[in-house]
Amino acid sequence: MTSRFKSLMTGIVLAASLSTGAIAQELTLKLGHLANEQNSWHKASLKFGEELSALTNGRIAVEVYPNDSLGREIDLINGMQLGTVEMTITGESLQNWAPMAALLALPYAYTSLEDMDAVASGELGKQIEEQIIERAQVRPIAYFARGPRNLTANRPITTPAELNRMRMRVPNVPLFVDVWTALGAQPTPMAFSEVFTSLQNGTIEGQENPLALIQSASFNEVQSHVNMTEHVRSWIYLTIAEQVWDRLSEEDQGHVMEAARRAQEFEREQFLKDEDAIRADLEAKGMTFVEVDQEAFAEAAREPVINSVDEELRPIVEDLFNR
């Protein structure tokens, strides 16, 4: 049995291992995401399933599908809206429906994990979640931290001028396309599952992601340098389809939120433990970490960030930068 098949069966195994006196399973939630089995998001997804099964005495089970095996991120969001998928992990891609989701991943808007937490868990975070629910019909139930996004390539890049129209992958997020174009690159939106092969065959020359995804996708095999741009500090949501949420009883909604709270706490512990270990692992595998002129990148990004967001968001974004 392959490791991937084992992962796909995790939720079924969890449901089947209930005690003899458990109530019969009533609902199975399919949770698909892009990360692999070693990523803290996947581990937290499994934790969510374990906790929800325990809280509902096995009435609700969760099947977790890593590695885009249930579909790509945008496809999963569409599936949640159509009723074919129950859950996913998603973030700034939601701005395709809810403009405020752009605030999850604004280049150089959050200077530390604590700064990001203050926004994500505060009043502005609540406004973002409300708009996502209303316009995307997707309900955030927890958020996971993401390590800073860094630019990988097969050469050092220390200033925007050195990008020199480099072909690079970005997620299907208009803001990312606009900002990297302004910085001097040639950004290409692409599904995460296609990035490794595209780097391998030279279709693109670089990509940008947190260290955890650089490691889990084995980009060290096709990229030699991690340029420490740290251009985005962001969070990502564990979400459930709003139509599924509406069908749950008030009691089960409470169980879902409690399981999500425990998963969020678990993920943060994993995240903090993993960051230093991931860098050491990538260096051991031959990647060179390059310090860059972050101020030059931040200054070059400021105007395109402000101009690229929805007009109603510009005062918020200007405030975040000024702060």
URDAQUI-V877146 format. One record per residue. N is the residue number from 0. RES is the residue in one small letter. OMEGA is omega in whole degrees, 0 to 359 (none if undefined). Layout:
N_RES_OMEGA ; N_RES_OMEGA
This chain:
0_m_181 ; 1_t_179 ; 2_s_180 ; 3_r_179 ; 4_f_178 ; 5_k_180 ; 6_s_182 ; 7_l_182 ; 8_m_186 ; 9_t_182 ; 10_g_180 ; 11_i_179 ; 12_v_179 ; 13_l_182 ; 14_a_185 ; 15_a_185 ; 16_s_180 ; 17_l_179 ; 18_s_185 ; 19_t_184 ; 20_g_185 ; 21_a_176 ; 22_i_181 ; 23_a_179 ; 24_q_182 ; 25_e_187 ; 26_l_174 ; 27_t_179 ; 28_l_176 ; 29_k_182 ; 30_l_179 ; 31_g_177 ; 32_h_188 ; 33_l_186 ; 34_a_179 ; 35_n_188 ; 36_e_181 ; 37_q_185 ; 38_n_181 ; 39_s_177 ; 40_w_180 ; 41_h_179 ; 42_k_179 ; 43_a_177 ; 44_s_177 ; 45_l_178 ; 46_k_177 ; 47_f_180 ; 48_g_179 ; 49_e_183 ; 50_e_181 ; 51_l_177 ; 52_s_180 ; 53_a_182 ; 54_l_182 ; 55_t_181 ; 56_n_175 ; 57_g_180 ; 58_r_179 ; 59_i_178 ; 60_a_179 ; 61_v_173 ; 62_e_184 ; 63_v_182 ; 64_y_179 ; 65_p_170 ; 66_n_181 ; 67_d_186 ; 68_s_176 ; 69_l_181 ; 70_g_178 ; 71_r_188 ; 72_e_181 ; 73_i_178 ; 74_d_180 ; 75_l_177 ; 76_i_177 ; 77_n_179 ; 78_g_177 ; 79_m_179 ; 80_q_182 ; 81_l_179 ; 82_g_180 ; 83_t_179 ; 84_v_183 ; 85_e_189 ; 86_m_170 ; 87_t_172 ; 88_i_185 ; 89_t_183 ; 90_g_188 ; 91_e_176 ; 92_s_179 ; 93_l_179 ; 94_q_174 ; 95_n_176 ; 96_w_185 ; 97_a_185 ; 98_p_182 ; 99_m_178 ; 100_a_176 ; 101_a_183 ; 102_l_178 ; 103_l_190 ; 104_a_178 ; 105_l_177 ; 106_p_175 ; 107_y_179 ; 108_a_182 ; 109_y_189 ; 110_t_182 ; 111_s_177 ; 112_l_180 ; 113_e_178 ; 114_d_179 ; 115_m_179 ; 116_d_182 ; 117_a_179 ; 118_v_185 ; 119_a_183 ; 120_s_184 ; 121_g_184 ; 122_e_179 ; 123_l_177 ; 124_g_178 ; 125_k_179 ; 126_q_178 ; 127_i_182 ; 128_e_180 ; 129_e_180 ; 130_q_178 ; 131_i_179 ; 132_i_184 ; 133_e_190 ; 134_r_181 ; 135_a_182 ; 136_q_178 ; 137_v_186 ; 138_r_172 ; 139_p_179 ; 140_i_175 ; 141_a_174 ; 142_y_179 ; 143_f_176 ; 144_a_173 ; 145_r_174 ; 146_g_179 ; 147_p_178 ; 148_r_179 ; 149_n_183 ; 150_l_174 ; 151_t_179 ; 152_a_176 ; 153_n_176 ; 154_r_176 ; 155_p_177 ; 156_i_186 ; 157_t_178 ; 158_t_177 ; 159_p_182 ; 160_a_182 ; 161_e_176 ; 162_l_171 ; 163_n_176 ; 164_r_179 ; 165_m_176 ; 166_r_183 ; 167_m_177 ; 168_r_169 ; 169_v_174 ; 170_p_183 ; 171_n_183 ; 172_v_183 ; 173_p_180 ; 174_l_180 ; 175_f_179 ; 176_v_182 ; 177_d_184 ; 178_v_182 ; 179_w_173 ; 180_t_179 ; 181_a_180 ; 182_l_177 ; 183_g_178 ; 184_a_175 ; 185_q_186 ; 186_p_180 ; 187_t_176 ; 188_p_185 ; 189_m_175 ; 190_a_183 ; 191_f_183 ; 192_s_182 ; 193_e_191 ; 194_v_184 ; 195_f_181 ; 196_t_181 ; 197_s_174 ; 198_l_182 ; 199_q_183 ; 200_n_174 ; 201_g_177 ; 202_t_174 ; 203_i_182 ; 204_e_182 ; 205_g_178 ; 206_q_179 ; 207_e_182 ; 208_n_172 ; 209_p_182 ; 210_l_182 ; 211_a_180 ; 212_l_175 ; 213_i_180 ; 214_q_187 ; 215_s_178 ; 216_a_180 ; 217_s_179 ; 218_f_176 ; 219_n_180 ; 220_e_183 ; 221_v_178 ; 222_q_185 ; 223_s_187 ; 224_h_168 ; 225_v_179 ; 226_n_193 ; 227_m_178 ; 228_t_182 ; 229_e_190 ; 230_h_178 ; 231_v_165 ; 232_r_189 ; 233_s_173 ; 234_w_181 ; 235_i_186 ; 236_y_161 ; 237_l_188 ; 238_t_175 ; 239_i_180 ; 240_a_182 ; 241_e_180 ; 242_q_174 ; 243_v_178 ; 244_w_183 ; 245_d_180 ; 246_r_181 ; 247_l_173 ; 248_s_178 ; 249_e_179 ; 250_e_181 ; 251_d_172 ; 252_q_177 ; 253_g_178 ; 254_h_179 ; 255_v_182 ; 256_m_178 ; 257_e_177 ; 258_a_179 ; 259_a_178 ; 260_r_179 ; 261_r_179 ; 262_a_179 ; 263_q_179 ; 264_e_179 ; 265_f_182 ; 266_e_181 ; 267_r_177 ; 268_e_179 ; 269_q_182 ; 270_f_182 ; 271_l_180 ; 272_k_188 ; 273_d_192 ; 274_e_182 ; 275_d_181 ; 276_a_181 ; 277_i_179 ; 278_r_180 ; 279_a_180 ; 280_d_180 ; 281_l_177 ; 282_e_179 ; 283_a_180 ; 284_k_172 ; 285_g_180 ; 286_m_178 ; 287_t_179 ; 288_f_188 ; 289_v_174 ; 290_e_183 ; 291_v_175 ; 292_d_184 ; 293_q_179 ; 294_e_179 ; 295_a_177 ; 296_f_182 ; 297_a_181 ; 298_e_180 ; 299_a_183 ; 300_a_189 ; 301_r_184 ; 302_e_179 ; 303_p_177 ; 304_v_182 ; 305_i_183 ; 306_n_185 ; 307_s_183 ; 308_v_177 ; 309_d_186 ; 310_e_181 ; 311_e_181 ; 312_l_188 ; 313_r_177 ; 314_p_178 ; 315_i_182 ; 316_v_178 ; 317_e_179 ; 318_d_179 ; 319_l_178 ; 320_f_182 ; 321_n_180 ; 322_r_none
